[in-house]
Amino acid sequence: MEKEQFVARIANRLNTAPGIVEAAVDATLAELFTPTIFAPPGQRRAAFDNNCNNNCAAEIATRAPSRA
């Protein structure tokens, strides 16, 4: 879904101006992703850790085995 479509749906649901919703969406995205973009050198900060160095793939497989 495109950002404009998302903003329009939320604005319609809340019965408010799209500009207000867009500002809230932009602020939320900035809060989520600023630490990942502006991390100090040598540090890796992420909003979502997708590294799987803790064997998360095996843990997920035990919780939701494939149907195959």
C-alpha positions as CSV (number, residue, x, y, z in Angstrom):
1,M,0.0,0.0,0.0
2,E,1.3,3.4,-0.9
3,K,1.8,6.0,1.8
4,E,-0.8,8.4,0.3
5,Q,-3.4,5.6,0.3
6,F,-2.6,4.7,3.9
7,V,-2.8,8.3,5.0
8,A,-6.1,8.7,3.2
9,R,-7.6,5.6,4.8
10,I,-6.6,6.7,8.3
11,A,-7.8,10.3,7.7
12,N,-11.1,9.0,6.5
13,R,-11.4,6.6,9.5
14,L,-10.6,9.4,12.0
15,N,-12.5,12.0,10.1
16,T,-9.5,14.4,10.1
17,A,-7.4,16.3,7.6
18,P,-4.9,14.1,5.7
19,G,-2.1,16.6,6.5
20,I,-2.4,15.9,10.2
21,V,-2.3,12.2,9.7
22,E,0.6,12.5,7.3
23,A,2.6,14.5,9.9
24,A,1.9,11.8,12.5
25,V,3.0,9.0,10.2
26,D,6.2,10.9,9.3
27,A,7.0,11.5,12.9
28,T,6.4,7.9,13.8
29,L,8.6,6.6,11.0
30,A,11.3,9.1,12.0
31,E,11.2,7.8,15.6
32,L,11.4,4.2,14.4
33,F,14.2,4.5,11.8
34,T,16.4,7.4,13.0
35,P,18.4,5.1,15.3
36,T,19.2,2.7,12.5
37,I,20.3,5.5,10.1
38,F,22.3,7.6,12.6
39,A,23.9,4.9,14.7
40,P,27.4,5.7,16.0
41,P,30.3,4.1,14.1
42,G,30.8,0.5,15.1
43,Q,27.4,0.1,16.5
44,R,24.5,-1.6,14.7
45,R,21.1,-0.4,16.0
46,A,18.0,-1.8,14.4
47,A,14.3,-1.4,15.0
48,F,13.8,-5.0,13.9
49,D,16.6,-7.5,14.6
50,N,16.6,-9.8,11.6
51,N,20.1,-11.2,12.3
52,C,19.1,-14.6,13.7
53,N,22.4,-15.2,15.5
54,N,20.4,-16.5,18.4
55,N,19.1,-19.5,16.4
56,C,15.7,-17.8,16.0
57,A,15.0,-19.8,12.8
58,A,15.1,-23.0,14.7
59,E,12.8,-21.6,17.4
60,I,10.3,-20.3,14.8
61,A,10.4,-23.7,13.1
62,T,9.4,-25.5,16.3
63,R,6.5,-23.1,16.8
64,A,5.2,-23.1,13.2
65,P,6.4,-26.2,11.3
66,S,5.8,-26.1,7.6
67,R,2.9,-27.8,6.0
68,A,4.9,-29.6,3.4
